[in-house]
């Protein structure tokens, strides 16, 4: 078997690793195995590429420099970015991937255009436009999630006409390039319109939809990579891009269903357009507050407690303290479970990852469909920083931007304690009816500190640690 056959075999094994990675990462119990499979697959692909015929000493130097630059960016992103900012980090990764695909497509066009068929010219034009769209679109999404850009949709008169004109211009230039491959100006123009359309596509979308938008951009990035694979005649790129695109599309569909959203609403709706309601804004009624010791006393004598984690727990990095509280309650004979909403936090699986990091047993993590029917028989629910995913308005208020979104039915429990820093509205920018429910008591404070105090009260060690 010659060298190319060995390389193609290595690529096949790498592609198998990518497929197994996606399969195993669909379950919390096998997620780490899935990450390892993906890493091994990428490692095999990189090593195999180094044996590609025609790579000279200068080529190896360029590859080494590129890998060093990539590592210098990727290692800090992996080690230093907190879990609360993981969606932004993922968006940045998509941006880098889109930019790489677009730049490679541009370089390959200028190096090989005389050998391109009309099909190749069309594919590479689409690939460049998609790659550049993903680059700026992902940067806009990361900016909104990081609150560097306004959370509300940025709209202006005639916006759809402008967007349609930019998109039509890009498509028209791709068609023009197919029949006029010698016109060098067309490819940079296609790239520029792709960059522009990425900005225009994202700014009208509210911040609450950004996680779903990131999943869609992931699908676009995969399509761009697959298209590049056709042009470069790389089976590995085609397979990897197709897997990436399909997984991004499936994830976006799951998230849209979890929020009762359609693709058209995600791309052109105004979910999250309402300005966030801050301190002192008009409220729906009066709320009741409780002290930590009152909450702990009720939880300690309860027969069942359900903990609902949310973004507030993630921000406070309270997952380990939550595990300690659950252990303390279980020692008192309390049945403790966790209710996980599909889009709690800033991305699917956000809460599962955090709680798994704290070694909370998988069997205690119940998704919305498994736990909702049990809330009516639950003595106490402890909501840790969750907001829109527990808002009863989603069931009946047709004027609400979250109307129709499946929620955790925590309002049906006997007693509800909500831990929040303030009465500030959630990501969707609306008041939460749950906070004014007669069965709800607010416990104000940082989630980590409050949960630590609750644990101390339950175990009777509050005075011993000076709280």
Backbone torsions as a table, in degrees:
resi	resn	phi	psi	omega
1	UNK	NA	129.1	-177.8
2	UNK	-79.3	178.9	-173.7
3	UNK	-60.2	-43.7	-177.3
4	UNK	-63.0	-35.3	177.4
5	UNK	-64.8	-40.3	177.2
6	UNK	-63.9	-40.5	179.2
7	UNK	-63.7	-44.3	179.5
8	UNK	-64.0	-36.4	176.5
9	UNK	-64.2	-42.9	178.1
10	UNK	-61.8	-40.8	178.0
11	UNK	-63.0	-38.3	178.3
12	UNK	-63.3	-43.1	177.7
13	UNK	-63.9	-40.7	178.4
14	UNK	-61.9	-43.7	179.1
15	UNK	-62.5	-37.3	176.1
16	UNK	-62.6	-39.6	176.9
17	UNK	-61.7	-39.9	178.2
18	UNK	-63.1	-44.3	-179.0
19	UNK	-64.5	-44.4	178.3
20	UNK	-64.6	-34.2	178.6
21	UNK	-60.5	-46.9	179.2
22	UNK	-64.1	-39.7	-179.8
23	UNK	-63.9	-48.5	-176.3
24	UNK	-71.7	-29.7	-179.9
25	UNK	-75.2	-5.2	177.7
26	UNK	-77.8	-11.3	178.5
27	UNK	-124.5	136.3	-177.9
28	UNK	-61.0	-35.8	-176.1
29	UNK	-69.4	-20.9	-178.3
30	UNK	-117.3	9.6	-173.9
31	UNK	-61.9	-41.3	-178.8
32	UNK	-64.5	-38.2	176.3
33	UNK	-62.6	-37.9	178.6
34	UNK	-64.6	-41.9	177.3
35	UNK	-61.7	-43.1	179.5
36	UNK	-63.3	-40.9	179.4
37	UNK	-62.4	-41.0	178.0
38	UNK	-65.4	-41.0	179.0
39	UNK	-64.0	-43.9	179.2
40	UNK	-63.3	-42.7	179.1
41	UNK	-59.6	-45.4	178.7
42	UNK	-65.6	-38.4	178.8
43	UNK	-62.2	-44.3	178.3
44	UNK	-62.4	-42.3	-178.8
45	UNK	-63.7	-40.9	-179.2
46	UNK	-66.6	-45.9	-179.6
47	UNK	-63.0	-43.1	179.9
48	UNK	-61.6	-38.9	-179.1
49	UNK	-64.2	-31.0	179.4
50	UNK	-64.8	-19.2	179.3
51	UNK	-95.4	8.7	-177.9
52	UNK	-63.2	133.4	-179.9
53	UNK	-59.9	140.1	176.5
54	UNK	98.4	-11.7	177.0
55	UNK	-76.9	120.3	-177.1
56	UNK	-97.8	-178.0	177.9
57	UNK	-58.7	-40.7	178.0
58	UNK	-63.9	-36.9	178.0
59	UNK	-63.8	-40.7	178.0
60	UNK	-63.3	-37.1	178.6
61	UNK	-63.8	-45.2	179.1
62	UNK	-62.8	-41.3	177.9
63	UNK	-62.8	-42.3	179.8
64	UNK	-63.3	-43.0	178.6
65	UNK	-62.3	-44.0	179.9
66	UNK	-62.4	-41.1	179.9
67	UNK	-66.8	-36.9	177.9
68	UNK	-65.9	-42.7	178.6
69	UNK	-63.6	-45.9	178.7
70	UNK	-61.3	-41.6	178.9
71	UNK	-66.2	-37.4	179.8
72	UNK	-63.8	-28.6	176.9
73	UNK	-87.8	-43.4	-172.3
74	UNK	-72.0	-39.5	-177.6
75	UNK	-62.6	-49.0	176.6
76	UNK	-61.8	-37.3	177.9
77	UNK	-62.0	-36.9	-179.2
78	UNK	-76.7	-36.7	-173.4
79	UNK	-93.1	-32.6	-170.4
80	UNK	-100.3	-24.1	-178.6
81	UNK	-74.7	125.1	-179.1
82	UNK	-71.9	162.1	-179.8
83	UNK	-59.3	-31.8	-179.7
84	UNK	-64.1	-24.6	-179.6
85	UNK	-103.5	14.1	-177.0
86	UNK	-61.7	-39.5	177.1
87	UNK	-60.2	-39.8	177.0
88	UNK	-63.1	-40.6	179.8
89	UNK	-65.0	-40.4	177.8
90	UNK	-63.3	-40.5	178.1
91	UNK	-62.0	-40.7	178.1
92	UNK	-64.1	-39.2	177.3
93	UNK	-61.7	-42.0	176.7
94	UNK	-62.4	-39.2	179.9
95	UNK	-61.4	-45.5	179.2
96	UNK	-63.6	-41.2	179.2
97	UNK	-63.6	-43.4	178.3
98	UNK	-63.8	-41.7	179.0
99	UNK	-64.0	-42.6	179.4
100	UNK	-61.2	-46.3	-179.7
101	UNK	-61.6	-43.9	-179.8
102	UNK	-63.7	-44.7	-178.9
103	UNK	-67.2	-39.2	177.6
104	UNK	-63.7	-40.9	178.4
105	UNK	-62.0	-42.6	179.0
106	UNK	-63.4	-47.0	-179.5
107	UNK	-61.8	-42.8	-178.0
108	UNK	-66.3	-34.7	178.4
109	UNK	-61.7	-48.8	-176.6
110	UNK	-70.9	-23.8	179.4
111	UNK	-86.1	-31.4	-169.6
112	UNK	-126.4	11.2	-170.5
113	UNK	-60.5	-28.2	-179.0
114	UNK	-68.6	-16.7	179.8
115	UNK	-99.4	-0.6	-175.6
116	UNK	-80.7	141.4	168.3
117	UNK	-84.4	173.2	176.9
118	UNK	-62.5	-36.0	177.0
119	UNK	-61.4	-46.0	179.0
120	UNK	-59.7	-42.2	-179.0
121	UNK	-63.9	-40.4	177.8
122	UNK	-66.5	-43.5	-178.8
123	UNK	-64.8	-44.0	-177.2
124	UNK	-69.7	-31.1	175.3
125	UNK	-64.9	-45.1	177.4
126	UNK	-63.4	-41.6	-179.4
127	UNK	-61.5	-42.7	180.0
128	UNK	-65.1	-45.0	-180.0
129	UNK	-62.1	-44.3	179.6
130	UNK	-64.5	-44.6	-179.1
131	UNK	-60.3	-44.0	-179.7
132	UNK	-70.4	-36.1	175.6
133	UNK	-59.9	-45.9	179.8
134	UNK	-62.8	-37.2	-179.0
135	UNK	-60.7	-58.6	-177.6
136	UNK	-72.7	-35.5	178.1
137	UNK	-61.9	-42.2	179.2
138	UNK	-67.5	-36.8	176.3
139	UNK	-63.4	-41.1	177.6
140	UNK	-63.9	-42.1	179.4
141	UNK	-64.0	-44.2	177.9
142	UNK	-62.2	-40.3	179.0
143	UNK	-63.3	-38.3	178.5
144	UNK	-70.3	-41.6	179.2
145	UNK	-65.4	-35.4	179.3
146	UNK	-82.6	-4.1	-179.7
147	UNK	64.7	27.7	169.0
148	UNK	-80.2	-23.5	176.4
149	UNK	-115.9	157.6	179.8
150	UNK	-58.3	138.3	176.9
151	UNK	-69.8	-33.0	-178.1
152	UNK	-71.4	154.7	175.0
153	UNK	-62.2	138.6	176.1
154	UNK	-97.7	107.8	-175.3
155	UNK	-123.5	155.8	178.3
156	UNK	-153.9	159.1	-178.5
157	UNK	-60.0	138.4	178.0
158	UNK	74.5	17.8	-175.2
159	UNK	-62.3	-43.9	-179.0
160	UNK	-63.7	-34.9	178.6
161	UNK	-66.3	-42.0	178.5
162	UNK	-62.9	-46.7	180.0
163	UNK	-60.5	-44.4	180.0
164	UNK	-64.0	-36.7	-179.9
165	UNK	-66.8	-41.7	179.0
166	UNK	-65.0	-44.7	179.4
167	UNK	-63.7	-44.1	179.2
168	UNK	-63.5	-36.7	178.0
169	UNK	-63.1	-42.3	179.4
170	UNK	-64.6	-45.6	179.2
171	UNK	-63.2	-41.7	179.4
172	UNK	-62.7	-38.7	178.8
173	UNK	-68.3	-35.2	176.9
174	UNK	-62.8	-44.8	178.7
175	UNK	-63.4	-42.0	178.5
176	UNK	-61.4	-40.5	-178.2
177	UNK	-66.1	-33.4	179.4
178	UNK	-58.5	-40.4	-175.6
179	UNK	-97.4	-6.0	179.6
180	UNK	-137.2	64.4	-174.9
181	UNK	-65.2	-15.9	-179.0
182	UNK	-84.4	-6.8	179.7
183	UNK	-83.5	92.9	-172.2
184	UNK	-64.9	-23.7	-175.7
185	UNK	-71.6	-21.2	-172.3
186	UNK	-67.5	-38.9	-177.1
187	UNK	-66.6	-48.9	174.7
188	UNK	-58.8	-33.9	177.9
189	UNK	-66.2	-40.0	176.2
190	UNK	-61.1	-43.6	179.1
191	UNK	-62.3	-42.4	-179.3
192	UNK	-64.2	-42.9	178.4
193	UNK	-66.6	-34.3	175.7
194	UNK	-63.1	-43.9	177.6
195	UNK	-60.8	-43.3	-178.7
196	UNK	-66.7	-43.1	-178.2
197	UNK	-65.9	-33.2	177.0
198	UNK	-60.2	-39.0	176.9
199	UNK	-68.3	-49.5	-176.8
200	UNK	-64.2	-30.6	-177.7
201	UNK	-69.7	-34.5	-171.4
202	UNK	-95.1	-35.4	-173.4
203	UNK	-61.8	-25.9	178.1
204	UNK	-79.8	-1.3	-174.8
205	UNK	-99.6	134.6	-178.6
206	UNK	-68.6	156.6	-176.7
207	UNK	-60.5	-30.6	-178.0
208	UNK	-66.3	-22.0	179.5
209	UNK	-92.8	-0.1	-174.7
210	UNK	-59.8	-41.3	177.7
211	UNK	-57.5	-39.7	177.3
212	UNK	-68.5	-38.7	177.7
213	UNK	-61.4	-39.6	179.0
214	UNK	-62.5	-38.7	177.5
215	UNK	-63.8	-40.5	177.5
216	UNK	-66.1	-40.7	177.2
217	UNK	-63.7	-32.7	174.9
218	UNK	-61.5	-41.3	177.9
219	UNK	-64.4	-41.8	178.0
220	UNK	-63.2	-39.7	178.6
221	UNK	-62.9	-39.1	177.3
222	UNK	-64.5	-41.5	177.2
223	UNK	-62.1	-40.0	178.6
224	UNK	-62.2	-44.4	179.6
225	UNK	-65.0	-40.9	178.8
226	UNK	-63.8	-41.1	177.7
227	UNK	-63.0	-40.8	177.4
228	UNK	-63.1	-35.3	177.6
229	UNK	-61.7	-37.7	176.5
230	UNK	-63.7	-42.5	-178.0
231	UNK	-68.6	-41.3	-178.2
232	UNK	-85.4	-2.8	-176.4
233	UNK	57.3	45.0	179.5
234	UNK	-110.9	107.0	180.0
235	UNK	-63.5	-34.7	-179.6
236	UNK	-63.7	-43.8	178.8
237	UNK	-63.6	-38.8	179.0
238	UNK	-62.4	-48.0	-178.9
239	UNK	-65.4	-48.9	-178.2
240	UNK	-62.6	-42.1	179.1
241	UNK	-64.9	-40.8	179.1
242	UNK	-65.1	-41.6	177.6
243	UNK	-63.2	-43.6	179.5
244	UNK	-62.9	-46.3	-179.4
245	UNK	-64.5	-44.0	-178.9
246	UNK	-66.2	-42.7	-179.3
247	UNK	-65.7	-39.1	177.1
248	UNK	-63.5	-40.7	179.6
249	UNK	-65.7	-44.5	-179.8
250	UNK	-63.2	-43.2	179.3
251	UNK	-62.5	-41.1	178.5
252	UNK	-63.3	-39.7	178.8
253	UNK	-64.0	-44.1	178.8
254	UNK	-59.7	-44.5	-178.5
255	UNK	-67.6	-39.4	178.1
256	UNK	-63.5	-40.2	177.5
257	UNK	-65.5	-39.2	-179.5
258	UNK	-65.5	-26.2	-179.9
259	UNK	-107.3	8.2	-177.9
260	UNK	55.0	45.8	-178.0
261	UNK	-115.9	155.4	173.3
262	UNK	-109.3	162.7	179.5
263	UNK	-60.8	-38.7	179.9
264	UNK	-64.7	-37.4	177.7
265	UNK	-67.9	-38.8	179.5
266	UNK	-63.7	-42.0	-176.0
267	UNK	-80.8	-31.2	-173.3
268	UNK	-127.7	1.1	-178.1
269	UNK	-81.9	-174.3	-177.9
270	UNK	-127.4	32.5	176.8
271	UNK	-60.3	128.6	-177.7
272	UNK	88.7	9.0	-176.7
273	UNK	-76.2	-25.3	-179.5
274	UNK	-65.4	134.3	178.3
275	UNK	-64.4	142.1	179.7
276	UNK	-60.9	139.7	179.4
277	UNK	-90.5	116.1	-175.4
278	UNK	-97.2	-167.9	179.8
279	UNK	-61.8	138.0	175.8
280	UNK	85.2	-4.5	178.7
281	UNK	-73.4	162.8	-179.0
282	UNK	-65.4	132.3	-176.5
283	UNK	-108.4	169.7	-177.6
284	UNK	-78.9	-15.1	-178.2
285	UNK	174.7	-153.7	178.5
286	UNK	-103.9	151.6	177.9
287	UNK	-118.7	160.2	178.5
288	UNK	-109.8	141.9	177.7
289	UNK	-115.2	156.6	-179.9
290	UNK	-135.6	153.3	175.7
291	UNK	-84.6	165.4	180.0
292	UNK	-62.2	-42.3	-177.3
293	UNK	-66.9	-33.9	176.3
294	UNK	-64.7	-44.1	178.6
295	UNK	-63.4	-43.7	-178.8
296	UNK	-62.9	-40.6	-179.2
297	UNK	-61.6	-43.5	-179.9
298	UNK	-68.9	-40.3	179.6
299	UNK	-65.4	-35.6	-176.1
300	UNK	-67.7	-33.1	-178.0
301	UNK	-95.7	-1.8	179.9
302	UNK	-73.2	154.0	174.2
303	UNK	-89.3	-25.6	179.6
304	UNK	-142.1	136.9	177.4
305	UNK	-132.4	132.6	174.7
306	UNK	-115.5	126.4	178.8
307	UNK	-101.5	128.4	-179.8
308	UNK	-112.1	102.4	180.0
309	UNK	-81.3	150.5	177.8
310	UNK	-145.9	-166.7	-175.7
311	UNK	-61.6	-31.4	178.1
312	UNK	-60.7	-37.0	175.9
313	UNK	-66.7	-39.1	-179.7
314	UNK	-65.6	-45.0	-179.5
315	UNK	-60.4	-42.1	-178.4
316	UNK	-79.3	-7.2	-175.8
317	UNK	52.8	49.3	-172.5
318	UNK	-96.9	6.6	-172.1
319	UNK	-60.2	-36.9	179.9
320	UNK	-69.7	-38.1	176.4
321	UNK	-66.8	-34.4	177.6
322	UNK	-64.6	-41.0	177.4
323	UNK	-62.2	-41.0	178.5
324	UNK	-63.3	-39.6	177.5
325	UNK	-63.9	-44.7	179.2
326	UNK	-60.1	-42.5	178.8
327	UNK	-62.8	-42.1	-179.1
328	UNK	-64.2	-41.6	179.4
329	UNK	-67.4	-38.7	178.8
330	UNK	-63.5	-34.7	176.8
331	UNK	-65.7	-23.1	176.6
332	UNK	-88.5	4.9	179.1
333	UNK	86.7	14.1	-179.3
334	UNK	-88.3	135.1	174.9
335	UNK	-81.0	115.8	-175.9
336	UNK	-114.0	130.5	174.8
337	UNK	-136.9	165.4	179.8
338	UNK	-119.0	133.2	178.3
339	UNK	-102.8	119.7	-174.6
340	UNK	-113.4	117.8	174.0
341	UNK	-83.4	142.9	-176.6
342	UNK	-56.3	-32.6	-177.7
343	UNK	-116.8	25.1	174.3
344	UNK	-64.4	139.4	-176.5
345	UNK	87.6	-138.2	-176.0
346	UNK	-121.7	3.7	177.9
347	UNK	-164.6	156.2	178.0
348	UNK	-59.3	135.8	179.0
349	UNK	82.1	1.7	-177.4
350	UNK	-56.4	-49.4	-177.7
351	UNK	-69.5	-38.1	178.8
352	UNK	-60.2	-42.9	-179.6
353	UNK	-63.9	-45.4	-178.7
354	UNK	-62.9	-44.8	-177.7
355	UNK	-72.3	-33.8	174.9
356	UNK	-64.6	-36.5	176.4
357	UNK	-59.9	-32.5	178.5
358	UNK	-89.1	8.4	177.6
359	UNK	64.4	32.5	171.0
360	UNK	-72.2	128.5	-177.4
361	UNK	-56.8	137.8	-177.4
362	UNK	-57.4	-36.9	-175.7
363	UNK	-66.7	-16.0	177.7
364	UNK	-86.4	-11.2	-178.9
365	UNK	-92.8	106.8	-175.6
366	UNK	-111.6	134.1	179.0
367	UNK	-79.5	175.3	-172.2
368	UNK	-57.2	-45.1	-177.6
369	UNK	-65.7	-31.2	-178.5
370	UNK	-77.7	-31.9	-170.3
371	UNK	-101.4	-22.7	-170.8
372	UNK	-58.6	-38.4	-177.9
373	UNK	-70.9	-12.6	-177.2
374	UNK	-94.5	-10.9	-175.1
375	UNK	-62.3	-35.5	-178.5
376	UNK	-63.5	-24.1	178.9
377	UNK	-102.2	11.4	-178.1
378	UNK	-94.0	133.6	-178.4
379	UNK	-72.3	-50.3	-175.7
380	UNK	-135.5	134.9	171.3
381	UNK	-115.2	131.5	176.6
382	UNK	-111.3	111.5	-179.4
383	UNK	-97.1	120.3	-176.3
384	UNK	-108.9	86.3	173.9
385	UNK	76.8	3.4	175.0
386	UNK	-78.0	151.1	-177.2
387	UNK	-137.0	-82.8	-173.4
388	UNK	-62.6	-29.3	-176.1
389	UNK	-76.3	-4.3	176.9
390	UNK	-123.7	16.3	-175.5
391	UNK	-86.6	113.5	-178.4
392	UNK	-62.3	-16.5	179.2
393	UNK	-58.8	-25.0	-179.5
394	UNK	-63.3	-21.2	-177.5
395	UNK	-87.3	-26.1	-170.1
396	UNK	-135.9	-20.9	-174.5
397	UNK	-89.3	99.0	-176.3
398	UNK	-68.2	-17.4	178.3
399	UNK	-85.7	-7.8	-177.1
400	UNK	-79.8	141.1	177.9
401	UNK	-66.2	-14.6	178.3
402	UNK	-103.3	10.2	-178.6
403	UNK	-57.4	131.7	179.8
404	UNK	91.2	-12.0	179.2
405	UNK	-71.6	126.3	175.8
406	UNK	-60.3	133.2	-178.0
407	UNK	-126.9	166.6	171.3
408	UNK	-79.0	127.2	-173.5
409	UNK	-82.6	53.7	-176.2
410	UNK	-67.8	-24.3	-178.8
411	UNK	-66.0	-11.6	179.3
412	UNK	-87.7	-6.8	179.2
413	UNK	-72.8	166.9	-177.9
414	UNK	-70.8	-43.9	-179.7
415	UNK	-139.2	139.0	-179.3
416	UNK	-127.3	128.8	171.0
417	UNK	-112.6	128.9	-180.0
418	UNK	-115.3	119.6	179.1
419	UNK	-97.0	116.6	178.5
420	UNK	-147.1	157.6	175.8
421	UNK	-71.4	-34.2	-176.9
422	UNK	-158.3	-174.7	177.8
423	UNK	-88.2	13.8	-177.8
424	UNK	-58.6	144.3	-178.2
425	UNK	-69.5	164.6	-179.6
426	UNK	-85.2	-162.4	-172.8
427	UNK	-64.1	-31.8	-179.4
428	UNK	-77.5	-8.4	174.4
429	UNK	77.3	26.5	-178.8
430	UNK	-127.8	157.3	176.8
431	UNK	-66.1	150.6	179.5
432	UNK	-103.9	115.6	179.8
433	UNK	-58.6	-29.1	-177.3
434	UNK	-60.2	-34.9	-177.0
435	UNK	-64.6	-21.7	-177.4
436	UNK	-106.9	7.6	176.7
437	UNK	-67.5	141.6	-177.4
438	UNK	-65.0	-18.5	178.3
439	UNK	-92.7	-1.8	-175.0
440	UNK	-100.1	138.5	173.4
441	UNK	-127.5	130.8	-178.8
442	UNK	-87.6	134.5	174.0
443	UNK	-118.3	104.8	-172.8
444	UNK	-85.9	138.1	177.5
445	UNK	148.5	171.9	175.1
446	UNK	-65.1	134.6	-174.4
447	UNK	-58.0	-41.9	-177.9
448	UNK	-64.2	-44.5	-179.5
449	UNK	-67.5	-43.3	-178.8
450	UNK	-64.0	-44.2	-179.4
451	UNK	-65.6	-37.7	176.6
452	UNK	-62.1	-41.3	177.9
453	UNK	-66.8	-40.0	177.5
454	UNK	-59.8	-43.9	179.2
455	UNK	-61.7	-42.3	179.7
456	UNK	-64.3	-39.2	177.5
457	UNK	-65.5	-42.9	-178.8
458	UNK	-64.4	-39.4	-177.9
459	UNK	-87.1	-7.8	-179.2
460	UNK	76.5	21.1	-177.3
461	UNK	-108.5	13.3	-176.1
462	UNK	-57.1	-48.2	-178.8
463	UNK	-67.6	-31.3	-176.0
464	UNK	-67.5	-29.3	-179.0
465	UNK	-101.4	7.8	173.2
466	UNK	78.0	24.1	179.9
467	UNK	-88.9	NA	NA
